[in-house]
Amino acid sequence: MQLYSTNRISENVGFEEAIFRGLPPDNGLYMPLNIPKLPQSFWDNIENLSLNEIAFEICSGLIGDDIPKDDLKTLIDQAIDFEAPVVPIKENIYCLELFHGSSMAFKDFGARFMAAVMSYFLKKSQKSINILVATSGDTGGAVAQGFFDKENISVTILYPAGKVSDIQEKQLTTLGKNIKALEIDGTFDDCQALVKQAFLDNDLRGKFNLASANSINIARLIPQSFYYVAAYAALKKNGKKMVFSVPSGNFGNLTAGLLAIKMGMPNTTFIAATNINKVVPEYLESGVYSPISPSKSTISNAMDVGNPSNFPRMRALFGDSLSDMKGYVKGCYFDDNQTRDGIKELYEDYGYLTCPHSAIGYLGLKEFMDKNSSDDSLGVFLSTAHYAKFLPEMESTLGFLPEIPERLESLLSKTKVAVSMANDFEDFKSYLNENLI
Ligand SMILES: *Cc1c(COP(=O)(O)O)cnc(C)c1O
C-alpha cells in the first residue's frame, strides 16, 4: 500500500511508516494512492459474509501485501471482537449500532484496529513505542481500552480535571498496566498543547519513540469503512437505495463511508449531520469553507469541532470538486433543543434510547426522507455511542434515569488511578522522563 499526503509535498510512504508517523511532514493527511474497487463477485455474495469477513476483503484490497493475509485475518479478529447490528426503528428507518465495543463508542473500531496493527509491526521490528494522547472524553476511553495490555506499547493519556464524565474518567483510569492517566489542572486545549510540546521536544524525542493515536491516523480511518459495507450487506435484500446519516465532528466516520463508495459500494448517499458547528453543511450549501474558532459547546460535545480535521480527505476523494461531493453528501445541522426533541421522539414513539450525537443522525435522516419522500430509499442513522455514556443529559431530557448496562455499572465501582498534575510542561516532561519505555 502506498499513501500520499493531501498537501502533495511530502513523499509517498508505505502503510507501516504512515501509521507510526501519523502525519506527513508537510502537515497534510495520508490517503491511499490507489483505492481499488472490490470485485463484483464480492458485492454479489456479500449477504453471506460476516462483519469480519467483509473487513478482511476491504483490508486486503487496501493494504495489499504490507501484511500477509493470515496475519491480517488474525489482526482483524483480535480488533473487531464485537458486532455492529442494524436495528429496525420504523418503516424504512434503521439504526446502525456502533457502541458494542469495549468503550461503547464507534471509536473502538479505529482504536482497536490501530492498536492491533501497531503492536504487530512493533513485535516484528523489536521496537517499543510511547503513545501520548490528549482527550476530551471518548477518544481516551477507546484508546485506553484498545491499547490495554499490548506488548511494547506504553500509553499516556492526558485529560482535563473535572471536565470529562464519570464514566469516561473511569474508562481511562481503572485499567492499569500499560495505560497511565494524567489528570491535568486545565482545559482540553491545555492537554493538547502539552502533548504537542512533548512531540516537539528534542530531548524527549532523542530518548523515546513517541507516537500519537489521534483520529487522523490512517489506521483509525480504514476500519471505520467495515460497518457501512456490513450494513449494506444486511439490508441489500430490500433492493433499495441507501442513505447513511452520520453524526459528525472531525468527519473521520463519514470519510470512511466515502472510502467504501470508492471501493464499489453501490447506490449510497451520505448525510453529514452536525450540531451548530455546521462548517461542512455550510460548505455544501455555499461552497465557502469557514472554520469556527473556538468551536461552540453543545450537548453532543464529541462533535464540537470548528475545523474538522478530515475535511481535506473528503475534498481529496472528490478531486476538490464541490459538485461531485454534493452528489454523494448532503448536509444538515441541529441545535440542542432539536437534539433533545429527537431523543424524546425516538423514545416516546419507538421506545428507543439514543445518545445526543446519535439523535442528530436520526434528525438528519428524518429531514432528508421527508424532503425526498418520492424516492424510495432505506435510511440508516449511525449510533456513535451508547446513551449511558451521557446519563445526566439523558436524565434531564427524558425526565427519568434510564437503565445503565451492567458493563458500565461495574466500571463505576472501580477505583480511579490517575496522577494529578499542574498545567506545566516541565512537570509533564519530568513525569515522561521517569515513566516512558
Ligand atoms: C467522535 C464522535 C463523533 C464524531 O465522529 P467524527 O469521526 O469525528 O466525525 C460522534 N459521536 C460520538 C459519540 C463520538 O465519540
The ligand as an ORCA input file, in Angstrom:
! r2SCAN-3c Opt
* xyz 0 1
  C     -16.021     11.171     17.925
  C     -17.503     11.103     17.965
  C     -18.314     11.610     16.919
  C     -17.725     12.321     15.729
  O     -17.062     11.462     14.852
  P     -16.091     12.040     13.719
  O     -15.493     10.860     13.060
  O     -15.094     12.907     14.431
  O     -16.954     12.845     12.791
  C     -19.680     11.438     17.001
  N     -20.246     10.847     18.075
  C     -19.520     10.364     19.093
  C     -20.214      9.739     20.242
  C     -18.128     10.465     19.081
  O     -17.403      9.992     20.117
*
